[in-house]
């Protein structure tokens, strides 16, 4: 066992004395030492139940003959951090999460790891750490929030963000808004739609790093505690079998995740996180490959914000196993990939069936092609991402004048003041990984436009990113970003921009000679502390915004 390096032999008597200071007994010294990385906190609704999940994991580990040790890591609630300085810290937190778990796991010679995340950057950050540390590991999340009920209508967090726009447009009273904010998020858990957290929790199953139904069992269901116990039990067996993340996180596993991503219509942020996890495994997820997969895989689900279903509906309809089994039968996945069960992906799901064909439409898909698309053109030579499953049909093709803003704050002010008109193409730049820095998630402007009824006539383009709760023609991750002199830095107010989501292109309709004579806009936002370090080391969005070594 790896932990023998810190426990065994005469020379490790000092080490054992420290273990015994923790209350360890001799009988525990010869058992697998399992680290439990928990992001429990009292500031994130998705994490407030993780103490209970952790206790269930500990019970499972002990039942299987292991010794659990819990340690903490950070997390950011994207909803609370939204639309102010806090959002600059969300994506950078992914790096801190990965680094902190690597440091603790390596420093203490753990034999195995259980990763207990729930929300947006914590899930990918923990998976990045698992890939780096490469000891037997398993993911068990805290589960999804139940959808809310407001005056008989099903609601969620995105409903509240969109209601702000409705209030500003005079379509809703502040009293109605208060009723909504009191009921839209009724339980603990990751926000109830197919937003980023739930996207990544679902894809953890497909990657093979979590037990079946990890992505969909609601946080308040006792099934979640039972799954946590099973995960604790299973990690001890993974140690005995020496099954590591490097055995599971193969190129085929990532391609499976991309395919299911397309079928579910996951958050655009999944195409920021999957490449980052793959980077830790020396696997490249090429954007052109993503479009190839999207052309073959049907869009079989429309969960909020794309539709009215929520994660609880997907769970009751058969969950991710039912979706995966259906795609395997269509020949769209590699069925032989190894998973943390010790079985193949096919073996995990072969008994799963669709229980509600209105929620999982394998035989009558919403679209013959996937829910996400990569756009390219002279405005985004290295690619941009759109959740096409959440785009209104009338916005699949759009041409309009650019309305250019150099920050989220500027565009939010313009929307509040009614300065955005039907037909406009809103360009938000200098919000990328370096330019932000931190690549803000911009749900507030998109939700405000939706609440004002403009999501079917206004497009948004940014080198930053959009929330998983965003709907409409919202095109993010434009690469290269403005801070790196990308074409988006050359756009002028009033320039015509053409978007064709079906044909996957986005172009600035300005003569090439004129573009050659333009100088790029340069904006460098002053920052201190970790954001300054992050800006120096982070890569482009099309490569996952991974953190390279700091350049001198």
HELIX and SHEET records of a PDB file:
HELIX    1   1 UNK A    4  UNK A    7  1                                   4    
HELIX    2   2 UNK A   10  UNK A   12  5                                   3    
HELIX    3   3 UNK A   13  UNK A   21  1                                   9    
HELIX    4   4 UNK A   26  UNK A   28  5                                   3    
HELIX    5   5 UNK A   45  UNK A   47  5                                   3    
HELIX    6   6 UNK A   50  UNK A   63  1                                  14    
HELIX    7   7 UNK A   78  UNK A   81  1                                   4    
HELIX    8   8 UNK A   85  UNK A   89  5                                   5    
HELIX    9   9 UNK A   90  UNK A  107  1                                  18    
HELIX   10  10 UNK A  120  UNK A  133  1                                  14    
HELIX   11  11 UNK A  157  UNK A  168  1                                  12    
HELIX   12  12 UNK A  174  UNK A  183  1                                  10    
HELIX   13  13 UNK A  196  UNK A  207  1                                  12    
HELIX   14  14 UNK A  222  UNK A  241  1                                  20    
HELIX   15  15 UNK A  245  UNK A  248  1                                   4    
HELIX   16  16 UNK A  251  UNK A  264  1                                  14    
HELIX   17  17 UNK A  270  UNK A  280  1                                  11    
HELIX   18  18 UNK A  287  UNK A  296  1                                  10    
HELIX   19  19 UNK A  311  UNK A  316  1                                   6    
HELIX   20  20 UNK A  319  UNK A  329  1                                  11    
HELIX   21  21 UNK A  345  UNK A  349  1                                   5    
HELIX   22  22 UNK A  388  UNK A  390  5                                   3    
HELIX   23  23 UNK A  393  UNK A  395  5                                   3    
HELIX   24  24 UNK A  408  UNK A  416  1                                   9    
HELIX   25  25 UNK A  443  UNK A  451  1                                   9    
HELIX   26  26 UNK A  482  UNK A  484  5                                   3    
HELIX   27  27 UNK A  487  UNK A  490  5                                   4    
HELIX   28  28 UNK A  512  UNK A  517  1                                   6    
HELIX   29  29 UNK A  530  UNK A  537  1                                   8    
HELIX   30  30 UNK A  541  UNK A  543  5                                   3    
SHEET    1   A 4 UNK A  67  UNK A  72  0                                        
SHEET    2   A 4 UNK A  33  UNK A  38  1                                        
SHEET    3   A 4 UNK A 112  UNK A 116  1                                        
SHEET    4   A 4 UNK A 136  UNK A 139  1                                        
SHEET    1   B 2 UNK A 148  UNK A 150  0                                        
SHEET    2   B 2 UNK A 153  UNK A 155 -1                                        
SHEET    1   C 8 UNK A 373  UNK A 377  0                                        
SHEET    2   C 8 UNK A 380  UNK A 386 -1                                        
SHEET    3   C 8 UNK A 474  UNK A 479 -1                                        
SHEET    4   C 8 UNK A 459  UNK A 462  1                                        
SHEET    5   C 8 UNK A 425  UNK A 428  1                                        
SHEET    6   C 8 UNK A 397  UNK A 405  1                                        
SHEET    7   C 8 UNK A 496  UNK A 500 -1                                        
SHEET    8   C 8 UNK A 505  UNK A 508 -1                                        
END                                                                             
